Amino acid sequence: MSARDEILSNIRRSLRVNGAEGPRRAAVEARLSGSPRGVVPARGQLDAKERIGLFKKMAESAFASVAIVQRPGEVPAEAARWLRDNNLPAALRMGEDKRLADMPWGDTALELAQGASDGRDLNAVSHAFAGVAESGTLIMTSGPDNPSTLNFLPDNHIVVLSGADLAGDYESVFERLREAYGKGVMPRTVNMITGPSRSADIAQTMLLGAHGPRKLHIVIVDAA
């Protein structure tokens, strides 16, 4: 018997149960099937325009930069502008996301590479699954469309977020994940990213790029 089994057995004995009781199993099944919501903060319960404003405020307070464009076709020009204004090479690595692939990157002078990063890329672009207005957080799901390596290995990360995918709270995003992937199924990795990587562990001095990008630029596509 493993240590885990022994601990659980001791708990069952103290409760005088064996785990197979009908009411207990029914309660667990009801809890798993129902996905009840917890307490949801009021801060993110806003209309679409106000959610974008709150997201921008919160993301910028976490040292990210945010730009808002009206159409997906404007994203490549915005990405090129941001790289140019920050004196960064005109090169980007991206995954296989069809939304990114359909954008007019050929109208810019950017050099594009596709696939997961091996750590030698300076810049990357990804598309977020969703955003959370109450904290300025990006929700990134793993897979060939948007490899997780692009979230952490390049020094500079551009993330595209559709305004329609910007939720007020985390609970709404969890519901979208269940709808997109199926009940009880999740992507291999879900990263919640708020601002560029940073740490103040050493002498309380803020250091950007501690375990990921030094710069994070978010482009919100607000088609509405």
C-alpha angles and dihedrals in degrees: 000000000000123000089252092054091048093051092049091047091053090050092050092049092050090051092042092233135116100204095248098089113129098229092048093049091046091051091052093047091049091050093050095045096045101051093203118205122240127215108312117207115239094224096087097041096106139122119271097268094047091047090058090050092050092046091051092049094049095043092050091049086058091055097260122129120228133201127182122212129178101223137029089240090068094059099085093052090048091049091050091049093051093049091048094047090051094048091243127148116270093244133109137182118211139171128237097281107149093211090060093041091056093056118101099254088151089071089068133060092241119133110224131204125183134217139034119333122251092200097267097094118103096194135030138177126208138171117237122229089217145330133230115221098196092066106016089245129158119217110213122187120201127237140097090295091063112006115210090230088072089060094059116016106057118074093229127039129192113195124192116211125186113225088225089061094053109109128189096230144015094251091064090051091051088054090052091050091053091048093048099044104023134256112308093009127107136172114265089257134018112189120195107203124189111179128323120319113281143161137186096186093120114070090328089282115145112239120186119211095030096146104355144001120356090209130037121189118186121200112197115201104209102184090171 
